[in-house]
Amino acid sequence: MKTIAITGASGAMGKETLKAIMASPYNYKAKLLLLKSDKFFATKVKCQYKDRVEIIFGDIRSYDDCLKLTKDSDYVLHLAALIPPKSDYDEDLTIAINYGGTKNIVDSIISLENRPKLIHISTVAIYGHRNYNHPWGRVGDPLLPSVFDVYATSKMHAERYVLESGLVDFAVLRQTGILYDNLLMKNISDGLMFHTPWNVPIEWVTARDSGRLMASIIDRDIENSIPHFWKRVYNIGGGASCRQTGYDTFDDGFKIIGGSVETFFEPNWNPNRNFHCFWFEDSNILNDMFHFQMESNDDFWKEFSSKHSIYGVARILPASIIRKLVIERLLKNQNAPMCWVQNNDIARVTAAFGSKENIDAVSDWKEFPLLNKGQLSNGNFDYESIKNSPTYHKLYHGYDESKPDSELDIEDMQQAAKYRGGECLSVSMVKGDLYTPLKWRCHLGHIFYATPYTILKAGHWCDECCAPLRKWNYDNLVPHIPFYQDIWYDSHAKGENYTYYIQNGLTYLQKESA
Ligand SMILES: [Zn+2]
């Protein structure tokens, strides 16, 4: 009987993962690391699954607790993270849990003689913002976590730690936005709901499909049917029927309570940049192996509305009342962009809108260009056709990707480094060996070691200047790094010259002299 260790089992994806693992024909045993505050959940799963589930009460910030979990396990599914909105309020705690916790999990596995295989859940947030110019993306695209998104920066460092750990049996799965049962309730209590730009391309996945994926990976692995799965990074997405824009998503959700985006929102309450998400050119890769994409966005909302008919009661209220009581009240929440404007938080306003002046530019839905209707501020956009063209504006990664991995050599490393504004200092490598670290130098002269896989295939670069944690200075970096330019200049003017940083919850903006 195989033992599956899970962190984050009480979260939206974790619950579905545990359910799918317990339903597998292989009769797994699960070991869960849970916080003491998850006692209710622990009692519930213990009642349901009896001896098939072992609970360890602890915290991933403790190495010893992590070791208790990983020891004698065959697989570790590392799902735990502090996610938005909670991560928006405490950057130190976010870094301690997301980066520190991952480090503890990895280090504890390394200390073991019989090492379990690790599946690390990363996030689409590490890619940063996309708009209509580059609505499609894939693993290997540049990583530009949005300004003040410490969730994303901490996850980017965590992922890199896994990639550079020397572990042999690992996989990194970058998870997208998850559709889950409690979604509406969770989102009507924080200003986070105003962070989503109306025109951002999003590919969702349901929590249930994600859980199905996790169980299927283990099932297929013990059948030895996925020899090429390990040592790689993947994007998780629900596929074609889960691709839409921010506007569509809110509209689907608001239909349940008898409204729409336009009855509840003003267009300028949400920023036009500094978010994350896009449509995955490569989310079929995991699906081809594990056949987990069963639910569309429509399926999700249909089931949601039949399960939660209580929300339907809201339909008897006039939309203006809901707008006032639920939505407008949240504009004053400290995580809402309108609150940043009110408080004159210039750093957050600049990061999100470009400038305060941009906010008032369009305040009427009639004049607001919507991507899902094929409208752009400077003309039309063939929305449906581009939504069906995964190679539209495909990003160049700085080397010949048509070469098989086994043919990649030092020339490819040098080319890729040059496209990132630096150089590969190693003079040789074993052709096709993507997992022995090489020596690199960025345009600022920082010297670092990283595997060819981490740099060419996973999109990471200098961990000193290009992996923000509490400080973002892309405006100064990007002119030197061609690899970043397409994405950054999609939503930033070349004249912007800011360094943003966050300390003890306070945000700062520094204008650099040109
Ligand atoms: Zn650097």
Residues whose N, C-alpha, C, O or C-beta is under 5 A from the ligand:
A	BS01	ZN	C442 L444 H446 C462 E464 C465 C466
